[in-house]
Amino acid sequence: MSDTIDLTALDPGCAALLVIDMQNAFCHPEGTLGDSGVNVGPAQEIYEPLGQLVGSFKAAGIPVIWTVQAHLQRDRSRRRKRLPSHTERRSRVAALAGSWDAEIVEELAEMADDPTKVVQKHRFGAFYETRLQSLLQMLGVRTLFITGVTLNACVETTIREAYLRDYDVVAVTDCIAGVRPQWEPSALQVWAHYLAHLATSSEVDEWLAENRRPVVKGIRHVLLETTDLEAAERFYVDLLGFKVKNRTPFRDGRRFIGIEQGLGLTEGGTGKGGQVDHFAFEVQGVAEFERVVEEAGYRIVRPLGPGPYGLTVYVADPDGNEIELYEAEDP
């Protein structure tokens, strides 16, 4: 499925793996589904790829969240229904809270070792009247890789809930199992068209491996050595309106002014210039910037006019460094 999905746009720092209902009730031959005549073989087949994927996410420091179904023997809400519930098609009530049936299968149980990341639910959807949404917000999650059982019930309901909450949703197909093989192809087609992107665990592992490589994520600041730090601050902060982020001195004792717009100011400049040709900053009201800079007595290197990014003026700071101020054109 690599030709249908590109995971490179996803940030692993905003992702989580969601493992749905890998419990004895739905996976073990002696659990409720098995006891009711349902073939749980497909659920057992995903133990190995799912276990490997859980390990990969943990190794990458990405949260793994488990859901567990917890039914009640006497559910007054469900008993109000006039038509039979799906639970009545089973030999007994599945996954009774506190029972062996409700436990995560032995093959995976040790991996669910953080109780804060185990979410109890009482219906199909992992979001419905649970704490999952709050947990994801606290973890900063915007992408969900969804796995588990069963495909046409709890997994599909959760995928729909996640999509409707504007999460990026990836269904890991070889880590999801259902109870009716004949239902699965149409479900996957609907997911791929409307609700989720489909990927295999191998493709997700490749994405994880790619994101473990060291990469440059972006510039934090350009450090400018000034001959007069106070004069530079007056120019950049007082005149141009740049915002100071911090003033933590360097370990060698030099003063430092960190600026939110990507510039750092420190001491030690020679006033003779260096390798930097100029700095470019996007602004609003570029014509007004030209006026205030000129009125303050600083040199206009190149007057207001068209530039590569929009209307542009080039000015010189107190050390003679060339500053490009531009106002982006409307798209």
Contacts in CASP RR format, 6 or more apart in sequence:
PFRMAT RR
TARGET T0000
AUTHOR 0000-0000-0000
METHOD contacts of the structure
MODEL  1
MSDTIDLTALDPGCAALLVIDMQNAFCHPEGTLGDSGVNVGPAQEIYEPL
GQLVGSFKAAGIPVIWTVQAHLQRDRSRRRKRLPSHTERRSRVAALAGSW
DAEIVEELAEMADDPTKVVQKHRFGAFYETRLQSLLQMLGVRTLFITGVT
LNACVETTIREAYLRDYDVVAVTDCIAGVRPQWEPSALQVWAHYLAHLAT
SSEVDEWLAENRRPVVKGIRHVLLETTDLEAAERFYVDLLGFKVKNRTPF
RDGRRFIGIEQGLGLTEGGTGKGGQVDHFAFEVQGVAEFERVVEEAGYRI
VRPLGPGPYGLTVYVADPDGNEIELYEAEDP
1 173 0 8 1.000
1 198 0 8 1.000
1 199 0 8 1.000
1 200 0 8 1.000
1 203 0 8 1.000
2 203 0 8 1.000
4 192 0 8 1.000
4 197 0 8 1.000
4 198 0 8 1.000
5 170 0 8 1.000
5 197 0 8 1.000
5 198 0 8 1.000
5 199 0 8 1.000
5 203 0 8 1.000
7 170 0 8 1.000
7 199 0 8 1.000
7 203 0 8 1.000
7 204 0 8 1.000
7 207 0 8 1.000
8 207 0 8 1.000
8 210 0 8 1.000
10 143 0 8 1.000
10 168 0 8 1.000
10 170 0 8 1.000
10 207 0 8 1.000
11 142 0 8 1.000
11 143 0 8 1.000
12 60 0 8 1.000
12 62 0 8 1.000
12 207 0 8 1.000
12 208 0 8 1.000
12 211 0 8 1.000
13 62 0 8 1.000
14 140 0 8 1.000
14 141 0 8 1.000
14 142 0 8 1.000
14 143 0 8 1.000
15 62 0 8 1.000
15 141 0 8 1.000
15 142 0 8 1.000
15 143 0 8 1.000
15 144 0 8 1.000
15 145 0 8 1.000
16 62 0 8 1.000
16 63 0 8 1.000
16 64 0 8 1.000
16 65 0 8 1.000
16 136 0 8 1.000
16 139 0 8 1.000
16 141 0 8 1.000
16 143 0 8 1.000
16 144 0 8 1.000
16 145 0 8 1.000
17 53 0 8 1.000
17 54 0 8 1.000
17 57 0 8 1.000
17 62 0 8 1.000
17 63 0 8 1.000
17 64 0 8 1.000
17 65 0 8 1.000
17 145 0 8 1.000
17 147 0 8 1.000
18 65 0 8 1.000
18 67 0 8 1.000
18 126 0 8 1.000
18 144 0 8 1.000
18 145 0 8 1.000
18 146 0 8 1.000
18 147 0 8 1.000
18 158 0 8 1.000
19 50 0 8 1.000
19 54 0 8 1.000
19 64 0 8 1.000
19 65 0 8 1.000
19 66 0 8 1.000
19 67 0 8 1.000
19 108 0 8 1.000
19 112 0 8 1.000
19 147 0 8 1.000
19 148 0 8 1.000
20 67 0 8 1.000
20 126 0 8 1.000
20 146 0 8 1.000
20 147 0 8 1.000
20 148 0 8 1.000
20 149 0 8 1.000
20 154 0 8 1.000
20 155 0 8 1.000
20 158 0 8 1.000
21 67 0 8 1.000
21 68 0 8 1.000
21 69 0 8 1.000
21 95 0 8 1.000
21 148 0 8 1.000
21 149 0 8 1.000
21 150 0 8 1.000
21 154 0 8 1.000
22 43 0 8 1.000
22 50 0 8 1.000
22 66 0 8 1.000
22 104 0 8 1.000
22 105 0 8 1.000
22 108 0 8 1.000
22 148 0 8 1.000
22 149 0 8 1.000
23 68 0 8 1.000
23 69 0 8 1.000
23 95 0 8 1.000
23 101 0 8 1.000
23 102 0 8 1.000
23 103 0 8 1.000
23 104 0 8 1.000
23 105 0 8 1.000
24 30 0 8 1.000
24 31 0 8 1.000
24 100 0 8 1.000
24 101 0 8 1.000
24 102 0 8 1.000
24 103 0 8 1.000
24 104 0 8 1.000
24 105 0 8 1.000
25 31 0 8 1.000
25 32 0 8 1.000
25 33 0 8 1.000
25 69 0 8 1.000
25 94 0 8 1.000
25 95 0 8 1.000
25 101 0 8 1.000
25 102 0 8 1.000
26 32 0 8 1.000
26 33 0 8 1.000
26 40 0 8 1.000
26 43 0 8 1.000
26 69 0 8 1.000
26 94 0 8 1.000
26 95 0 8 1.000
26 149 0 8 1.000
26 150 0 8 1.000
27 33 0 8 1.000
27 40 0 8 1.000
27 43 0 8 1.000
27 44 0 8 1.000
27 105 0 8 1.000
27 149 0 8 1.000
28 34 0 8 1.000
28 40 0 8 1.000
28 105 0 8 1.000
29 40 0 8 1.000
31 40 0 8 1.000
31 94 0 8 1.000
31 101 0 8 1.000
32 90 0 8 1.000
32 91 0 8 1.000
32 92 0 8 1.000
32 93 0 8 1.000
32 94 0 8 1.000
32 95 0 8 1.000
32 101 0 8 1.000
33 40 0 8 1.000
33 90 0 8 1.000
33 94 0 8 1.000
33 179 0 8 1.000
34 40 0 8 1.000
35 90 0 8 1.000
35 91 0 8 1.000
35 92 0 8 1.000
36 89 0 8 1.000
36 90 0 8 1.000
36 91 0 8 1.000
38 179 0 8 1.000
39 179 0 8 1.000
40 179 0 8 1.000
41 177 0 8 1.000
42 177 0 8 1.000
42 178 0 8 1.000
42 179 0 8 1.000
42 181 0 8 1.000
43 149 0 8 1.000
43 150 0 8 1.000
43 177 0 8 1.000
43 178 0 8 1.000
45 177 0 8 1.000
46 147 0 8 1.000
46 148 0 8 1.000
46 149 0 8 1.000
46 174 0 8 1.000
46 175 0 8 1.000
46 176 0 8 1.000
46 177 0 8 1.000
47 105 0 8 1.000
47 107 0 8 1.000
47 108 0 8 1.000
49 174 0 8 1.000
49 175 0 8 1.000
49 201 0 8 1.000
50 108 0 8 1.000
50 147 0 8 1.000
50 148 0 8 1.000
50 175 0 8 1.000
50 201 0 8 1.000
51 108 0 8 1.000
51 111 0 8 1.000
52 201 0 8 1.000
52 205 0 8 1.000
53 145 0 8 1.000
53 147 0 8 1.000
53 172 0 8 1.000
53 175 0 8 1.000
53 201 0 8 1.000
53 204 0 8 1.000
53 205 0 8 1.000
54 64 0 8 1.000
54 108 0 8 1.000
54 111 0 8 1.000
55 64 0 8 1.000
55 111 0 8 1.000
56 204 0 8 1.000
56 205 0 8 1.000
56 208 0 8 1.000
57 63 0 8 1.000
57 64 0 8 1.000
57 145 0 8 1.000
57 208 0 8 1.000
58 64 0 8 1.000
58 111 0 8 1.000
60 208 0 8 1.000
60 211 0 8 1.000
60 212 0 8 1.000
62 208 0 8 1.000
63 117 0 8 1.000
63 139 0 8 1.000
63 141 0 8 1.000
64 111 0 8 1.000
64 112 0 8 1.000
64 117 0 8 1.000
65 117 0 8 1.000
65 118 0 8 1.000
65 119 0 8 1.000
65 132 0 8 1.000
65 135 0 8 1.000
65 136 0 8 1.000
66 104 0 8 1.000
66 112 0 8 1.000
66 117 0 8 1.000
66 118 0 8 1.000
66 119 0 8 1.000
67 118 0 8 1.000
67 119 0 8 1.000
67 120 0 8 1.000
67 121 0 8 1.000
67 126 0 8 1.000
67 130 0 8 1.000
67 132 0 8 1.000
67 154 0 8 1.000
67 158 0 8 1.000
68 95 0 8 1.000
68 102 0 8 1.000
68 104 0 8 1.000
68 118 0 8 1.000
68 119 0 8 1.000
68 120 0 8 1.000
68 121 0 8 1.000
69 94 0 8 1.000
69 95 0 8 1.000
69 102 0 8 1.000
69 121 0 8 1.000
69 122 0 8 1.000
69 154 0 8 1.000
70 95 0 8 1.000
70 96 0 8 1.000
70 97 0 8 1.000
70 98 0 8 1.000
70 102 0 8 1.000
70 120 0 8 1.000
70 121 0 8 1.000
70 122 0 8 1.000
71 87 0 8 1.000
71 93 0 8 1.000
71 94 0 8 1.000
71 95 0 8 1.000
71 96 0 8 1.000
71 97 0 8 1.000
71 102 0 8 1.000
71 122 0 8 1.000
72 93 0 8 1.000
72 96 0 8 1.000
72 97 0 8 1.000
72 122 0 8 1.000
73 93 0 8 1.000
73 96 0 8 1.000
75 93 0 8 1.000
78 85 0 8 1.000
78 87 0 8 1.000
86 153 0 8 1.000
87 93 0 8 1.000
87 94 0 8 1.000
94 101 0 8 1.000
95 101 0 8 1.000
95 102 0 8 1.000
96 102 0 8 1.000
103 109 0 8 1.000
104 112 0 8 1.000
112 118 0 8 1.000
116 135 0 8 1.000
117 135 0 8 1.000
119 126 0 8 1.000
119 130 0 8 1.000
119 131 0 8 1.000
119 132 0 8 1.000
119 135 0 8 1.000
120 130 0 8 1.000
121 128 0 8 1.000
121 129 0 8 1.000
121 130 0 8 1.000
121 132 0 8 1.000
122 129 0 8 1.000
123 129 0 8 1.000
123 157 0 8 1.000
124 153 0 8 1.000
124 154 0 8 1.000
124 157 0 8 1.000
124 158 0 8 1.000
125 154 0 8 1.000
125 157 0 8 1.000
125 158 0 8 1.000
125 161 0 8 1.000
126 132 0 8 1.000
126 154 0 8 1.000
126 157 0 8 1.000
126 158 0 8 1.000
126 161 0 8 1.000
127 133 0 8 1.000
127 158 0 8 1.000
127 161 0 8 1.000
127 162 0 8 1.000
127 165 0 8 1.000
128 157 0 8 1.000
128 161 0 8 1.000
133 165 0 8 1.000
136 144 0 8 1.000
136 167 0 8 1.000
141 167 0 8 1.000
142 167 0 8 1.000
142 168 0 8 1.000
143 167 0 8 1.000
143 168 0 8 1.000
143 169 0 8 1.000
143 170 0 8 1.000
144 162 0 8 1.000
144 167 0 8 1.000
144 168 0 8 1.000
144 169 0 8 1.000
144 170 0 8 1.000
145 170 0 8 1.000
145 172 0 8 1.000
145 204 0 8 1.000
146 155 0 8 1.000
146 158 0 8 1.000
146 159 0 8 1.000
146 162 0 8 1.000
146 169 0 8 1.000
146 170 0 8 1.000
146 171 0 8 1.000
146 172 0 8 1.000
146 176 0 8 1.000
146 196 0 8 1.000
147 155 0 8 1.000
147 172 0 8 1.000
147 175 0 8 1.000
147 176 0 8 1.000
148 154 0 8 1.000
148 155 0 8 1.000
148 175 0 8 1.000
148 176 0 8 1.000
148 177 0 8 1.000
149 155 0 8 1.000
149 176 0 8 1.000
149 177 0 8 1.000
149 178 0 8 1.000
150 177 0 8 1.000
150 178 0 8 1.000
150 179 0 8 1.000
151 176 0 8 1.000
151 177 0 8 1.000
151 178 0 8 1.000
151 179 0 8 1.000
151 183 0 8 1.000
151 184 0 8 1.000
151 187 0 8 1.000
152 178 0 8 1.000
152 179 0 8 1.000
152 180 0 8 1.000
152 183 0 8 1.000
152 184 0 8 1.000
152 187 0 8 1.000
155 171 0 8 1.000
155 176 0 8 1.000
155 178 0 8 1.000
156 187 0 8 1.000
156 191 0 8 1.000
159 169 0 8 1.000
159 171 0 8 1.000
159 191 0 8 1.000
159 195 0 8 1.000
159 196 0 8 1.000
160 195 0 8 1.000
162 169 0 8 1.000
162 196 0 8 1.000
163 169 0 8 1.000
163 194 0 8 1.000
163 195 0 8 1.000
163 196 0 8 1.000
168 197 0 8 1.000
169 195 0 8 1.000
169 196 0 8 1.000
169 197 0 8 1.000
170 196 0 8 1.000
170 197 0 8 1.000
170 198 0 8 1.000
170 199 0 8 1.000
170 204 0 8 1.000
171 188 0 8 1.000
171 191 0 8 1.000
171 196 0 8 1.000
171 197 0 8 1.000
171 198 0 8 1.000
171 199 0 8 1.000
172 199 0 8 1.000
172 200 0 8 1.000
172 201 0 8 1.000
172 204 0 8 1.000
173 188 0 8 1.000
173 198 0 8 1.000
173 199 0 8 1.000
173 200 0 8 1.000
174 200 0 8 1.000
174 201 0 8 1.000
175 201 0 8 1.000
178 184 0 8 1.000
188 198 0 8 1.000
191 198 0 8 1.000
192 198 0 8 1.000
219 262 0 8 1.000
220 262 0 8 1.000
221 258 0 8 1.000
221 259 0 8 1.000
221 262 0 8 1.000
221 263 0 8 1.000
221 264 0 8 1.000
222 262 0 8 1.000
222 263 0 8 1.000
222 264 0 8 1.000
222 276 0 8 1.000
222 279 0 8 1.000
223 264 0 8 1.000
223 265 0 8 1.000
223 266 0 8 1.000
224 232 0 8 1.000
224 263 0 8 1.000
224 264 0 8 1.000
224 265 0 8 1.000
224 266 0 8 1.000
224 276 0 8 1.000
224 279 0 8 1.000
224 319 0 8 1.000
224 321 0 8 1.000
225 266 0 8 1.000
225 267 0 8 1.000
225 268 0 8 1.000
225 269 0 8 1.000
225 270 0 8 1.000
226 232 0 8 1.000
226 265 0 8 1.000
226 266 0 8 1.000
226 267 0 8 1.000
226 268 0 8 1.000
226 269 0 8 1.000
226 318 0 8 1.000
226 319 0 8 1.000
227 268 0 8 1.000
227 269 0 8 1.000
227 270 0 8 1.000
227 271 0 8 1.000
227 318 0 8 1.000
227 319 0 8 1.000
228 318 0 8 1.000
228 319 0 8 1.000
229 255 0 8 1.000
229 257 0 8 1.000
229 265 0 8 1.000
229 266 0 8 1.000
229 267 0 8 1.000
231 318 0 8 1.000
232 257 0 8 1.000
232 265 0 8 1.000
232 317 0 8 1.000
232 318 0 8 1.000
232 319 0 8 1.000
233 257 0 8 1.000
233 265 0 8 1.000
234 318 0 8 1.000
235 298 0 8 1.000
235 317 0 8 1.000
235 318 0 8 1.000
236 242 0 8 1.000
236 259 0 8 1.000
236 263 0 8 1.000
236 265 0 8 1.000
236 317 0 8 1.000
237 243 0 8 1.000
237 244 0 8 1.000
237 257 0 8 1.000
237 259 0 8 1.000
239 292 0 8 1.000
239 293 0 8 1.000
239 296 0 8 1.000
239 298 0 8 1.000
240 289 0 8 1.000
240 293 0 8 1.000
240 325 0 8 1.000
242 259 0 8 1.000
242 260 0 8 1.000
242 261 0 8 1.000
242 263 0 8 1.000
243 259 0 8 1.000
243 260 0 8 1.000
243 261 0 8 1.000
244 257 0 8 1.000
244 258 0 8 1.000
244 259 0 8 1.000
244 260 0 8 1.000
245 258 0 8 1.000
245 259 0 8 1.000
245 260 0 8 1.000
246 256 0 8 1.000
246 258 0 8 1.000
247 255 0 8 1.000
247 256 0 8 1.000
247 257 0 8 1.000
247 258 0 8 1.000
248 256 0 8 1.000
249 255 0 8 1.000
249 256 0 8 1.000
250 256 0 8 1.000
250 266 0 8 1.000
254 266 0 8 1.000
254 267 0 8 1.000
254 268 0 8 1.000
255 266 0 8 1.000
255 267 0 8 1.000
256 264 0 8 1.000
256 265 0 8 1.000
256 266 0 8 1.000
257 264 0 8 1.000
257 265 0 8 1.000
257 266 0 8 1.000
258 264 0 8 1.000
258 265 0 8 1.000
259 265 0 8 1.000
261 281 0 8 1.000
263 279 0 8 1.000
263 281 0 8 1.000
269 319 0 8 1.000
271 319 0 8 1.000
271 320 0 8 1.000
273 319 0 8 1.000
273 320 0 8 1.000
273 321 0 8 1.000
276 321 0 8 1.000
277 322 0 8 1.000
278 314 0 8 1.000
278 321 0 8 1.000
278 322 0 8 1.000
278 323 0 8 1.000
278 324 0 8 1.000
279 321 0 8 1.000
279 322 0 8 1.000
279 323 0 8 1.000
279 324 0 8 1.000
280 309 0 8 1.000
280 323 0 8 1.000
280 324 0 8 1.000
280 325 0 8 1.000
280 326 0 8 1.000
281 323 0 8 1.000
281 324 0 8 1.000
281 325 0 8 1.000
281 326 0 8 1.000
282 309 0 8 1.000
282 326 0 8 1.000
282 327 0 8 1.000
282 328 0 8 1.000
283 289 0 8 1.000
283 325 0 8 1.000
283 326 0 8 1.000
283 327 0 8 1.000
284 327 0 8 1.000
285 327 0 8 1.000
286 304 0 8 1.000
286 311 0 8 1.000
286 312 0 8 1.000
286 313 0 8 1.000
286 325 0 8 1.000
286 326 0 8 1.000
286 327 0 8 1.000
287 304 0 8 1.000
287 311 0 8 1.000
287 313 0 8 1.000
289 313 0 8 1.000
289 315 0 8 1.000
289 325 0 8 1.000
290 300 0 8 1.000
290 303 0 8 1.000
290 304 0 8 1.000
290 313 0 8 1.000
290 315 0 8 1.000
290 325 0 8 1.000
293 300 0 8 1.000
293 313 0 8 1.000
293 315 0 8 1.000
294 300 0 8 1.000
298 315 0 8 1.000
298 316 0 8 1.000
298 317 0 8 1.000
298 318 0 8 1.000
299 315 0 8 1.000
299 316 0 8 1.000
299 320 0 8 1.000
300 313 0 8 1.000
300 314 0 8 1.000
300 315 0 8 1.000
300 316 0 8 1.000
301 314 0 8 1.000
301 315 0 8 1.000
301 316 0 8 1.000
301 322 0 8 1.000
302 312 0 8 1.000
302 313 0 8 1.000
302 314 0 8 1.000
303 313 0 8 1.000
304 311 0 8 1.000
304 312 0 8 1.000
304 313 0 8 1.000
305 311 0 8 1.000
305 312 0 8 1.000
305 313 0 8 1.000
306 312 0 8 1.000
307 326 0 8 1.000
309 326 0 8 1.000
309 328 0 8 1.000
309 329 0 8 1.000
310 326 0 8 1.000
310 327 0 8 1.000
310 328 0 8 1.000
310 329 0 8 1.000
311 326 0 8 1.000
311 327 0 8 1.000
311 329 0 8 1.000
312 324 0 8 1.000
312 325 0 8 1.000
312 326 0 8 1.000
312 327 0 8 1.000
313 324 0 8 1.000
313 325 0 8 1.000
313 326 0 8 1.000
314 322 0 8 1.000
314 323 0 8 1.000
314 324 0 8 1.000
314 325 0 8 1.000
315 322 0 8 1.000
315 323 0 8 1.000
315 325 0 8 1.000
316 322 0 8 1.000
316 323 0 8 1.000
317 323 0 8 1.000
END
